[in-house]
Amino acid sequence: MDKHRLLVGSIKIINGEVLKRTEHVEFEGHRLASRSRKLDDEGTRGYTETLYYTSDRKLLVHLEDWSVQRGEGTIYTILEVTRQDLQTGGTFEELGQSAWAWLRR
């Protein structure tokens, strides 16, 4: 299994000053799927979701919610999810579809 080191917390730029409130979380596991989306036509806001299966048998989604708009920034979150969250109608259905071959084991 690979070692992963992911950011959690937030980074903002306010009045030219970088406010970085982040830390790293480390775990061993497999990266199963990832997807990115822009939320506006200008490409100033978006997110990336990445699905992991850890060595202690947890399913985690790392979220990077980013914005380059003034006063906003990037928020990094890790959520523990269930297989139900990855199925049709679930919160992370598209990640589940990307990792279907692994999830059907």
CNS distance restraints for C-alpha pairs under 8 A (distance, minus, plus):
assign (resid   1 and name CA) (resid  28 and name CA) 5.94 0.50 0.50
assign (resid   1 and name CA) (resid  29 and name CA) 5.08 0.50 0.50
assign (resid   1 and name CA) (resid  30 and name CA) 6.08 0.50 0.50
assign (resid   1 and name CA) (resid  55 and name CA) 7.31 0.50 0.50
assign (resid   2 and name CA) (resid  28 and name CA) 5.48 0.50 0.50
assign (resid   2 and name CA) (resid  29 and name CA) 5.51 0.50 0.50
assign (resid   2 and name CA) (resid  30 and name CA) 6.27 0.50 0.50
assign (resid   3 and name CA) (resid  26 and name CA) 7.05 0.50 0.50
assign (resid   3 and name CA) (resid  27 and name CA) 5.78 0.50 0.50
assign (resid   3 and name CA) (resid  28 and name CA) 4.38 0.50 0.50
assign (resid   3 and name CA) (resid  29 and name CA) 6.46 0.50 0.50
assign (resid   4 and name CA) (resid  26 and name CA) 5.53 0.50 0.50
assign (resid   4 and name CA) (resid  27 and name CA) 5.48 0.50 0.50
assign (resid   4 and name CA) (resid  28 and name CA) 6.00 0.50 0.50
assign (resid   4 and name CA) (resid  29 and name CA) 7.25 0.50 0.50
assign (resid   5 and name CA) (resid  24 and name CA) 6.13 0.50 0.50
assign (resid   5 and name CA) (resid  25 and name CA) 5.61 0.50 0.50
assign (resid   5 and name CA) (resid  26 and name CA) 4.44 0.50 0.50
assign (resid   5 and name CA) (resid  27 and name CA) 6.83 0.50 0.50
assign (resid   6 and name CA) (resid  24 and name CA) 5.35 0.50 0.50
assign (resid   6 and name CA) (resid  25 and name CA) 5.29 0.50 0.50
assign (resid   6 and name CA) (resid  26 and name CA) 6.44 0.50 0.50
assign (resid   6 and name CA) (resid  62 and name CA) 7.79 0.50 0.50
assign (resid   7 and name CA) (resid  22 and name CA) 6.33 0.50 0.50
assign (resid   7 and name CA) (resid  23 and name CA) 5.69 0.50 0.50
assign (resid   7 and name CA) (resid  24 and name CA) 4.61 0.50 0.50
assign (resid   7 and name CA) (resid  25 and name CA) 6.34 0.50 0.50
assign (resid   7 and name CA) (resid  76 and name CA) 6.11 0.50 0.50
assign (resid   7 and name CA) (resid  77 and name CA) 7.74 0.50 0.50
assign (resid   8 and name CA) (resid  22 and name CA) 5.46 0.50 0.50
assign (resid   8 and name CA) (resid  23 and name CA) 5.61 0.50 0.50
assign (resid   8 and name CA) (resid  24 and name CA) 6.21 0.50 0.50
assign (resid   8 and name CA) (resid  25 and name CA) 7.10 0.50 0.50
assign (resid   8 and name CA) (resid  75 and name CA) 7.39 0.50 0.50
assign (resid   8 and name CA) (resid  76 and name CA) 4.50 0.50 0.50
assign (resid   8 and name CA) (resid  77 and name CA) 5.19 0.50 0.50
assign (resid   8 and name CA) (resid  78 and name CA) 6.89 0.50 0.50
assign (resid   9 and name CA) (resid  21 and name CA) 5.59 0.50 0.50
assign (resid   9 and name CA) (resid  22 and name CA) 4.26 0.50 0.50
assign (resid   9 and name CA) (resid  23 and name CA) 6.56 0.50 0.50
assign (resid   9 and name CA) (resid  75 and name CA) 5.81 0.50 0.50
assign (resid   9 and name CA) (resid  76 and name CA) 5.13 0.50 0.50
assign (resid   9 and name CA) (resid  77 and name CA) 6.62 0.50 0.50
assign (resid  10 and name CA) (resid  20 and name CA) 6.19 0.50 0.50
assign (resid  10 and name CA) (resid  21 and name CA) 5.25 0.50 0.50
assign (resid  10 and name CA) (resid  22 and name CA) 5.66 0.50 0.50
assign (resid  10 and name CA) (resid  73 and name CA) 7.22 0.50 0.50
assign (resid  10 and name CA) (resid  74 and name CA) 5.57 0.50 0.50
assign (resid  10 and name CA) (resid  75 and name CA) 4.36 0.50 0.50
assign (resid  10 and name CA) (resid  76 and name CA) 6.02 0.50 0.50
assign (resid  11 and name CA) (resid  18 and name CA) 7.01 0.50 0.50
assign (resid  11 and name CA) (resid  19 and name CA) 5.64 0.50 0.50
assign (resid  11 and name CA) (resid  20 and name CA) 4.46 0.50 0.50
assign (resid  11 and name CA) (resid  21 and name CA) 6.09 0.50 0.50
assign (resid  11 and name CA) (resid  22 and name CA) 7.16 0.50 0.50
assign (resid  11 and name CA) (resid  73 and name CA) 5.58 0.50 0.50
assign (resid  11 and name CA) (resid  74 and name CA) 5.30 0.50 0.50
assign (resid  11 and name CA) (resid  75 and name CA) 6.62 0.50 0.50
assign (resid  12 and name CA) (resid  18 and name CA) 5.81 0.50 0.50
assign (resid  12 and name CA) (resid  19 and name CA) 5.16 0.50 0.50
assign (resid  12 and name CA) (resid  20 and name CA) 6.56 0.50 0.50
assign (resid  12 and name CA) (resid  71 and name CA) 6.88 0.50 0.50
assign (resid  12 and name CA) (resid  72 and name CA) 5.94 0.50 0.50
assign (resid  12 and name CA) (resid  73 and name CA) 4.30 0.50 0.50
assign (resid  12 and name CA) (resid  74 and name CA) 6.57 0.50 0.50
assign (resid  13 and name CA) (resid  17 and name CA) 5.33 0.50 0.50
assign (resid  13 and name CA) (resid  18 and name CA) 4.47 0.50 0.50
assign (resid  13 and name CA) (resid  19 and name CA) 6.03 0.50 0.50
assign (resid  13 and name CA) (resid  70 and name CA) 7.70 0.50 0.50
assign (resid  13 and name CA) (resid  71 and name CA) 6.30 0.50 0.50
assign (resid  13 and name CA) (resid  72 and name CA) 7.14 0.50 0.50
assign (resid  13 and name CA) (resid  73 and name CA) 6.62 0.50 0.50
assign (resid  14 and name CA) (resid  18 and name CA) 6.58 0.50 0.50
assign (resid  14 and name CA) (resid  19 and name CA) 7.37 0.50 0.50
assign (resid  14 and name CA) (resid  70 and name CA) 7.67 0.50 0.50
assign (resid  14 and name CA) (resid  71 and name CA) 5.59 0.50 0.50
assign (resid  27 and name CA) (resid  54 and name CA) 6.90 0.50 0.50
assign (resid  27 and name CA) (resid  55 and name CA) 7.77 0.50 0.50
assign (resid  28 and name CA) (resid  54 and name CA) 5.70 0.50 0.50
assign (resid  28 and name CA) (resid  55 and name CA) 5.56 0.50 0.50
assign (resid  29 and name CA) (resid  52 and name CA) 6.55 0.50 0.50
assign (resid  29 and name CA) (resid  53 and name CA) 5.36 0.50 0.50
assign (resid  29 and name CA) (resid  54 and name CA) 3.94 0.50 0.50
assign (resid  29 and name CA) (resid  55 and name CA) 5.03 0.50 0.50
assign (resid  30 and name CA) (resid  52 and name CA) 5.51 0.50 0.50
assign (resid  30 and name CA) (resid  53 and name CA) 5.19 0.50 0.50
assign (resid  30 and name CA) (resid  54 and name CA) 6.38 0.50 0.50
assign (resid  31 and name CA) (resid  50 and name CA) 7.38 0.50 0.50
assign (resid  31 and name CA) (resid  51 and name CA) 6.10 0.50 0.50
assign (resid  31 and name CA) (resid  52 and name CA) 4.55 0.50 0.50
assign (resid  31 and name CA) (resid  53 and name CA) 6.63 0.50 0.50
assign (resid  32 and name CA) (resid  50 and name CA) 7.58 0.50 0.50
assign (resid  32 and name CA) (resid  51 and name CA) 5.45 0.50 0.50
assign (resid  32 and name CA) (resid  52 and name CA) 5.48 0.50 0.50
assign (resid  32 and name CA) (resid  53 and name CA) 7.00 0.50 0.50
assign (resid  32 and name CA) (resid  98 and name CA) 7.92 0.50 0.50
assign (resid  32 and name CA) (resid  99 and name CA) 5.68 0.50 0.50
assign (resid  32 and name CA) (resid 102 and name CA) 7.54 0.50 0.50
assign (resid  33 and name CA) (resid  50 and name CA) 5.73 0.50 0.50
assign (resid  33 and name CA) (resid  51 and name CA) 5.22 0.50 0.50
assign (resid  33 and name CA) (resid  52 and name CA) 7.43 0.50 0.50
assign (resid  33 and name CA) (resid  95 and name CA) 5.98 0.50 0.50
assign (resid  33 and name CA) (resid  96 and name CA) 7.89 0.50 0.50
assign (resid  33 and name CA) (resid  98 and name CA) 5.79 0.50 0.50
assign (resid  33 and name CA) (resid  99 and name CA) 5.60 0.50 0.50
assign (resid  34 and name CA) (resid  48 and name CA) 7.13 0.50 0.50
assign (resid  34 and name CA) (resid  49 and name CA) 5.54 0.50 0.50
assign (resid  34 and name CA) (resid  50 and name CA) 4.17 0.50 0.50
assign (resid  34 and name CA) (resid  51 and name CA) 6.21 0.50 0.50
assign (resid  34 and name CA) (resid  95 and name CA) 6.54 0.50 0.50
assign (resid  34 and name CA) (resid  98 and name CA) 7.74 0.50 0.50
assign (resid  35 and name CA) (resid  48 and name CA) 5.67 0.50 0.50
assign (resid  35 and name CA) (resid  49 and name CA) 5.48 0.50 0.50
assign (resid  35 and name CA) (resid  50 and name CA) 6.61 0.50 0.50
assign (resid  35 and name CA) (resid  95 and name CA) 7.03 0.50 0.50
assign (resid  36 and name CA) (resid  46 and name CA) 7.39 0.50 0.50
assign (resid  36 and name CA) (resid  47 and name CA) 5.66 0.50 0.50
assign (resid  36 and name CA) (resid  48 and name CA) 4.21 0.50 0.50
assign (resid  36 and name CA) (resid  49 and name CA) 6.45 0.50 0.50
assign (resid  37 and name CA) (resid  46 and name CA) 5.46 0.50 0.50
assign (resid  37 and name CA) (resid  47 and name CA) 5.55 0.50 0.50
assign (resid  37 and name CA) (resid  48 and name CA) 6.55 0.50 0.50
assign (resid  38 and name CA) (resid  43 and name CA) 5.66 0.50 0.50
assign (resid  38 and name CA) (resid  44 and name CA) 7.54 0.50 0.50
assign (resid  38 and name CA) (resid  45 and name CA) 5.86 0.50 0.50
assign (resid  38 and name CA) (resid  46 and name CA) 4.09 0.50 0.50
assign (resid  38 and name CA) (resid  47 and name CA) 6.63 0.50 0.50
assign (resid  39 and name CA) (resid  43 and name CA) 6.98 0.50 0.50
assign (resid  39 and name CA) (resid  44 and name CA) 7.74 0.50 0.50
assign (resid  39 and name CA) (resid  45 and name CA) 5.40 0.50 0.50
assign (resid  39 and name CA) (resid  46 and name CA) 4.91 0.50 0.50
assign (resid  39 and name CA) (resid  47 and name CA) 7.81 0.50 0.50
assign (resid  40 and name CA) (resid  44 and name CA) 6.66 0.50 0.50
assign (resid  40 and name CA) (resid  45 and name CA) 6.27 0.50 0.50
assign (resid  40 and name CA) (resid  46 and name CA) 7.59 0.50 0.50
assign (resid  44 and name CA) (resid  67 and name CA) 5.58 0.50 0.50
assign (resid  44 and name CA) (resid  68 and name CA) 5.26 0.50 0.50
assign (resid  44 and name CA) (resid  69 and name CA) 6.26 0.50 0.50
assign (resid  45 and name CA) (resid  65 and name CA) 7.85 0.50 0.50
assign (resid  45 and name CA) (resid  66 and name CA) 5.74 0.50 0.50
assign (resid  45 and name CA) (resid  67 and name CA) 4.28 0.50 0.50
assign (resid  45 and name CA) (resid  68 and name CA) 6.54 0.50 0.50
assign (resid  45 and name CA) (resid  69 and name CA) 7.49 0.50 0.50
assign (resid  46 and name CA) (resid  65 and name CA) 6.07 0.50 0.50
assign (resid  46 and name CA) (resid  66 and name CA) 5.44 0.50 0.50
assign (resid  46 and name CA) (resid  67 and name CA) 6.48 0.50 0.50
assign (resid  47 and name CA) (resid  63 and name CA) 7.02 0.50 0.50
assign (resid  47 and name CA) (resid  64 and name CA) 5.37 0.50 0.50
assign (resid  47 and name CA) (resid  65 and name CA) 4.36 0.50 0.50
assign (resid  47 and name CA) (resid  66 and name CA) 5.76 0.50 0.50
assign (resid  48 and name CA) (resid  63 and name CA) 5.82 0.50 0.50
assign (resid  48 and name CA) (resid  64 and name CA) 5.10 0.50 0.50
assign (resid  48 and name CA) (resid  65 and name CA) 6.65 0.50 0.50
assign (resid  49 and name CA) (resid  61 and name CA) 6.38 0.50 0.50
assign (resid  49 and name CA) (resid  62 and name CA) 5.68 0.50 0.50
assign (resid  49 and name CA) (resid  63 and name CA) 4.73 0.50 0.50
assign (resid  49 and name CA) (resid  64 and name CA) 6.54 0.50 0.50
assign (resid  49 and name CA) (resid  95 and name CA) 7.78 0.50 0.50
assign (resid  50 and name CA) (resid  61 and name CA) 5.41 0.50 0.50
assign (resid  50 and name CA) (resid  62 and name CA) 5.19 0.50 0.50
assign (resid  50 and name CA) (resid  63 and name CA) 6.73 0.50 0.50
assign (resid  50 and name CA) (resid  95 and name CA) 7.62 0.50 0.50
assign (resid  51 and name CA) (resid  59 and name CA) 7.05 0.50 0.50
assign (resid  51 and name CA) (resid  60 and name CA) 5.75 0.50 0.50
assign (resid  51 and name CA) (resid  61 and name CA) 4.56 0.50 0.50
assign (resid  51 and name CA) (resid  62 and name CA) 6.61 0.50 0.50
assign (resid  51 and name CA) (resid  95 and name CA) 6.81 0.50 0.50
assign (resid  52 and name CA) (resid  59 and name CA) 5.72 0.50 0.50
assign (resid  52 and name CA) (resid  60 and name CA) 5.11 0.50 0.50
assign (resid  52 and name CA) (resid  61 and name CA) 6.29 0.50 0.50
assign (resid  52 and name CA) (resid  62 and name CA) 7.97 0.50 0.50
assign (resid  53 and name CA) (resid  57 and name CA) 6.32 0.50 0.50
assign (resid  53 and name CA) (resid  58 and name CA) 5.67 0.50 0.50
assign (resid  53 and name CA) (resid  59 and name CA) 4.73 0.50 0.50
assign (resid  53 and name CA) (resid  60 and name CA) 6.41 0.50 0.50
assign (resid  54 and name CA) (resid  58 and name CA) 5.22 0.50 0.50
assign (resid  54 and name CA) (resid  59 and name CA) 6.50 0.50 0.50
assign (resid  54 and name CA) (resid  60 and name CA) 7.51 0.50 0.50
assign (resid  58 and name CA) (resid  80 and name CA) 6.94 0.50 0.50
assign (resid  58 and name CA) (resid  81 and name CA) 7.80 0.50 0.50
assign (resid  59 and name CA) (resid  80 and name CA) 5.77 0.50 0.50
assign (resid  59 and name CA) (resid  81 and name CA) 5.51 0.50 0.50
assign (resid  59 and name CA) (resid  82 and name CA) 6.49 0.50 0.50
assign (resid  59 and name CA) (resid  83 and name CA) 7.86 0.50 0.50
assign (resid  60 and name CA) (resid  78 and name CA) 6.55 0.50 0.50
assign (resid  60 and name CA) (resid  79 and name CA) 5.52 0.50 0.50
assign (resid  60 and name CA) (resid  80 and name CA) 4.50 0.50 0.50
assign (resid  60 and name CA) (resid  81 and name CA) 5.82 0.50 0.50
assign (resid  61 and name CA) (resid  78 and name CA) 5.62 0.50 0.50
assign (resid  61 and name CA) (resid  79 and name CA) 5.20 0.50 0.50
assign (resid  61 and name CA) (resid  80 and name CA) 6.43 0.50 0.50
assign (resid  61 and name CA) (resid  81 and name CA) 6.95 0.50 0.50
assign (resid  62 and name CA) (resid  76 and name CA) 7.20 0.50 0.50
assign (resid  62 and name CA) (resid  77 and name CA) 5.75 0.50 0.50
assign (resid  62 and name CA) (resid  78 and name CA) 4.46 0.50 0.50
assign (resid  62 and name CA) (resid  79 and name CA) 6.52 0.50 0.50
assign (resid  63 and name CA) (resid  75 and name CA) 7.83 0.50 0.50
assign (resid  63 and name CA) (resid  76 and name CA) 5.61 0.50 0.50
assign (resid  63 and name CA) (resid  77 and name CA) 5.07 0.50 0.50
assign (resid  63 and name CA) (resid  78 and name CA) 6.20 0.50 0.50
assign (resid  63 and name CA) (resid  79 and name CA) 7.92 0.50 0.50
assign (resid  64 and name CA) (resid  74 and name CA) 6.72 0.50 0.50
assign (resid  64 and name CA) (resid  75 and name CA) 5.84 0.50 0.50
assign (resid  64 and name CA) (resid  76 and name CA) 4.71 0.50 0.50
assign (resid  64 and name CA) (resid  77 and name CA) 6.70 0.50 0.50
assign (resid  65 and name CA) (resid  74 and name CA) 5.52 0.50 0.50
assign (resid  65 and name CA) (resid  75 and name CA) 5.20 0.50 0.50
assign (resid  65 and name CA) (resid  76 and name CA) 6.51 0.50 0.50
assign (resid  66 and name CA) (resid  73 and name CA) 5.86 0.50 0.50
assign (resid  66 and name CA) (resid  74 and name CA) 4.14 0.50 0.50
assign (resid  66 and name CA) (resid  75 and name CA) 6.43 0.50 0.50
assign (resid  67 and name CA) (resid  72 and name CA) 5.94 0.50 0.50
assign (resid  67 and name CA) (resid  73 and name CA) 5.10 0.50 0.50
assign (resid  67 and name CA) (resid  74 and name CA) 6.02 0.50 0.50
assign (resid  68 and name CA) (resid  72 and name CA) 6.64 0.50 0.50
assign (resid  68 and name CA) (resid  73 and name CA) 6.24 0.50 0.50
assign (resid  69 and name CA) (resid  73 and name CA) 7.37 0.50 0.50
assign (resid  81 and name CA) (resid  85 and name CA) 6.11 0.50 0.50
assign (resid  81 and name CA) (resid  86 and name CA) 7.91 0.50 0.50
assign (resid  82 and name CA) (resid  86 and name CA) 6.94 0.50 0.50
assign (resid  83 and name CA) (resid  87 and name CA) 6.46 0.50 0.50
assign (resid  83 and name CA) (resid 103 and name CA) 7.85 0.50 0.50
assign (resid  84 and name CA) (resid  90 and name CA) 6.23 0.50 0.50
assign (resid  85 and name CA) (resid  89 and name CA) 7.84 0.50 0.50
assign (resid  85 and name CA) (resid  90 and name CA) 4.24 0.50 0.50
assign (resid  85 and name CA) (resid  91 and name CA) 5.24 0.50 0.50
assign (resid  85 and name CA) (resid  92 and name CA) 5.62 0.50 0.50
assign (resid  85 and name CA) (resid  93 and name CA) 6.67 0.50 0.50
assign (resid  86 and name CA) (resid  90 and name CA) 5.43 0.50 0.50
assign (resid  86 and name CA) (resid  91 and name CA) 6.74 0.50 0.50
assign (resid  86 and name CA) (resid  92 and name CA) 4.90 0.50 0.50
assign (resid  86 and name CA) (resid  93 and name CA) 4.50 0.50 0.50
assign (resid  86 and name CA) (resid  94 and name CA) 7.32 0.50 0.50
assign (resid  86 and name CA) (resid  95 and name CA) 6.53 0.50 0.50
assign (resid  86 and name CA) (resid  96 and name CA) 4.33 0.50 0.50
assign (resid  86 and name CA) (resid  97 and name CA) 7.52 0.50 0.50
assign (resid  87 and name CA) (resid  92 and name CA) 7.53 0.50 0.50
assign (resid  87 and name CA) (resid  93 and name CA) 5.21 0.50 0.50
assign (resid  87 and name CA) (resid  96 and name CA) 6.08 0.50 0.50
assign (resid  87 and name CA) (resid  97 and name CA) 7.67 0.50 0.50
assign (resid  88 and name CA) (resid  93 and name CA) 5.47 0.50 0.50
assign (resid  89 and name CA) (resid  93 and name CA) 6.23 0.50 0.50
assign (resid  92 and name CA) (resid  96 and name CA) 6.39 0.50 0.50
assign (resid  93 and name CA) (resid  97 and name CA) 6.24 0.50 0.50
assign (resid  94 and name CA) (resid  98 and name CA) 6.31 0.50 0.50
assign (resid  95 and name CA) (resid  99 and name CA) 6.29 0.50 0.50
assign (resid  96 and name CA) (resid 100 and name CA) 5.78 0.50 0.50
assign (resid  96 and name CA) (resid 103 and name CA) 7.46 0.50 0.50
assign (resid  99 and name CA) (resid 103 and name CA) 6.13 0.50 0.50
assign (resid 100 and name CA) (resid 104 and name CA) 6.04 0.50 0.50
assign (resid 101 and name CA) (resid 105 and name CA) 7.29 0.50 0.50
